[in-house]
Amino acid sequence: MVGLGSTAQKLQTVAEKAEKVYERMNKLREEVEETQQTVDETKERVGTVEDELAEQRAVLDAIAAEYDIDVDAVAAEAHISEAEDEPAPNEDTATTDD
């Protein structure tokens, strides 16, 4: 038969572990709530940026129309220029497992 002192010690150990788990769970809950708040704030900021971008695009399109500029052609030309400016991958630096 197990002595009462041993049982009390085991119960104390279990209680201490349970308290630590409870503390970690509460900390994790707080972190999840903070993360959710950050996600919500970021979503709101992204929405604002998207709205501002749409407004800027409308202004740009109006100006382009007034000066008879093809915005799509200008954007395509800019993308081509960017692609041409990017350095080509160097085949000499490729590694193989020979």
C-alpha positions as CSV (number, residue, x, y, z in Angstrom):
1,M,0.0,0.0,0.0
2,V,1.3,3.4,-0.9
3,G,1.8,5.8,2.0
4,L,-0.2,9.0,2.3
5,G,2.9,11.1,2.2
6,S,3.8,9.6,-1.2
7,T,0.3,10.2,-2.5
8,A,0.2,13.8,-1.2
9,Q,3.6,14.4,-2.9
10,K,2.2,13.0,-6.2
11,L,-0.9,15.1,-5.9
12,Q,1.2,18.2,-5.2
13,T,3.3,17.5,-8.3
14,V,0.2,17.0,-10.4
15,A,-1.3,20.2,-9.1
16,E,1.9,22.2,-9.8
17,K,2.0,20.8,-13.3
18,A,-1.6,21.6,-13.9
19,E,-1.1,25.1,-12.7
20,K,1.8,25.6,-15.1
21,V,-0.2,24.2,-18.0
22,Y,-3.1,26.6,-17.0
23,E,-0.7,29.5,-17.0
24,R,0.8,28.5,-20.4
25,M,-2.7,28.1,-21.8
26,N,-3.7,31.6,-20.6
27,K,-0.6,33.1,-22.1
28,L,-1.2,31.3,-25.3
29,R,-4.8,32.5,-25.3
30,E,-3.6,36.1,-24.9
31,E,-1.1,35.7,-27.7
32,V,-3.8,34.3,-30.0
33,E,-6.1,37.3,-29.1
34,E,-3.2,39.7,-29.8
35,T,-2.5,38.0,-33.1
36,Q,-6.2,38.2,-34.1
37,Q,-6.2,41.9,-33.2
38,T,-3.1,42.4,-35.3
39,V,-4.7,40.5,-38.2
40,D,-7.9,42.6,-37.9
41,E,-5.9,45.9,-37.9
42,T,-3.8,44.8,-40.8
43,K,-6.9,43.8,-42.8
44,E,-8.3,47.3,-42.1
45,R,-5.1,49.0,-43.2
46,V,-4.9,46.8,-46.4
47,G,-8.5,47.8,-47.2
48,T,-7.6,51.5,-46.8
49,V,-4.5,51.1,-49.0
50,E,-6.6,49.3,-51.6
51,D,-9.2,52.1,-51.6
52,E,-6.5,54.8,-51.9
53,L,-4.8,52.8,-54.7
54,A,-8.1,52.6,-56.6
55,E,-8.6,56.4,-56.2
56,Q,-5.1,57.0,-57.5
57,R,-5.7,54.7,-60.4
58,A,-8.9,56.6,-61.3
59,V,-7.0,59.9,-61.2
60,L,-4.2,58.4,-63.3
61,D,-6.6,57.0,-65.8
62,A,-8.4,60.4,-66.1
63,I,-5.1,62.2,-66.6
64,A,-4.0,59.6,-69.2
65,A,-7.3,59.9,-71.0
66,E,-7.0,63.7,-71.2
67,Y,-3.5,63.4,-72.7
68,D,-4.3,60.5,-74.9
69,I,-1.9,58.1,-73.2
70,D,-2.3,54.3,-73.3
71,V,-1.8,53.4,-69.6
72,D,-1.7,49.7,-70.4
73,A,1.1,50.2,-73.0
74,V,3.1,52.3,-70.6
75,A,2.7,49.7,-67.9
76,A,3.8,46.9,-70.3
77,E,6.8,48.9,-71.3
78,A,7.7,49.4,-67.7
79,H,7.5,45.7,-67.0
80,I,9.6,44.9,-70.0
81,S,12.3,47.4,-68.8
82,E,12.3,45.9,-65.3
83,A,12.7,42.4,-66.8
84,E,15.6,43.6,-68.9
85,D,17.3,45.3,-66.0
86,E,17.2,42.1,-63.9
87,P,20.5,40.1,-64.0
88,A,20.3,36.8,-65.7
89,P,20.9,33.8,-63.6
90,N,24.5,32.7,-63.8
91,E,24.8,29.0,-64.8
92,D,28.4,28.8,-63.4
93,T,27.1,29.2,-59.9
94,A,24.7,26.3,-60.1
95,T,25.6,23.4,-57.9
96,T,25.2,19.7,-58.6
97,D,25.6,16.6,-56.5
98,D,28.0,14.7,-58.8
